[in-house]
Amino acid sequence: MRIGKQDNAFTAIATSDDHSITVRGHDLVNDLIGQIDFTDYFWLLVCGHRPTKTQTAMMNACLVAIAEHGLVPSVQAARMTLAAAPEAWQGAMAAGLLGMGTVVAGSTEVAGRFLAEVVAAGGDEAAAVAALERVKAAKQKVPGLGHPQHTAGDPRADKLLAIADDLGISGAHVAALRHLGAKAPALMNRPLPINVSGAIPAVILDAGWPLAALKAVPILARAAGLAAHLFEESQRPIGFILSNHADQAITYDGAKAGESAQ
């Protein structure tokens, strides 16, 4: 991406005038409001065309699967931020979304790019094994595999893959993921089930979603979950309880007052 002046200063997403608003070639008021559901609108906004019924079904399943998973770090950050600034929902929401990196939620994008590399290398068992060997040699985690809680298998991933099979959209990325899931435990010498961060990019890429927009899926989904936590925080606050428990869980091992730090 170029920084600074662009050669082509255009956008194809939306425009407006005194009498109308146009979004992706559709009149917002007459063609979209009350005529399209939000998942379809999300697809239209990002991709520039309406999704098929199977694409909508797959996107809906992915959004539901990743929207909520309890008091994960991003949720705790959001709730503690709202506790400290109850008037600033936008700040609390931002705190939660900013925590979506390569470990939590944003791992979907990491796994998707890894799957794309395996597919580009042939997408077969040999390509999966070669990719796993590279990861092992680099002493890295396998993107899309393993879960600290769902060690016997991530039920969300299993369900998404089953839905993709039923919809008939399972393709090269799902196949590559399954090869990785089959070969990784023996190569890495530990249980490595397919997790939801591996299943989401596999099924949604096979459905036709662009690789460069993968991160938008968990961001949109987690925004819904964060909204629920922030509303509950405003009614039944636990933000300061979380903060207090964190303080109690950590032991200070620095210099004592009056002593110089070594």
Sequence and secondary structure as in RCSB ss.txt:
>XXXX:A:sequence
MRIGKQDNAFTAIATSDDHSITVRGHDLVNDLIGQIDFTDYFWLLVCGHRPTKTQTAMMNACLVAIAEHGLVPSV
QAARMTLAAAPEAWQGAMAAGLLGMGTVVAGSTEVAGRFLAEVVAAGGDEAAAVAALERVKAAKQKVPGLGHPQH
TAGDPRADKLLAIADDLGISGAHVAALRHLGAKAPALMNRPLPINVSGAIPAVILDAGWPLAALKAVPILARAAG
LAAHLFEESQRPIGFILSNHADQAITYDGAKAGESAQ
>XXXX:A:secstr
   S  SS   SSEEE SS EEETTEEIIIIITTTS HHHHHHHHHHSS   HHHHHHHHHHHHHHS  SS HHH
HHHHHHHHH TT HHHHHHHHHHT STTTTTHHHHHHHHHHHHHHTTSSHHHHHHHHHHHHHTT   TTB  SS 
TT  HHHHHHHHHHHHHT   HHHHHHHHHHHHHHHHHTS   B HHHHHHHHHHHTT  GGGTTHHHHHHHHHH
HHHHHHHHHHS  HHHHHHHHHHH    S  TTS   
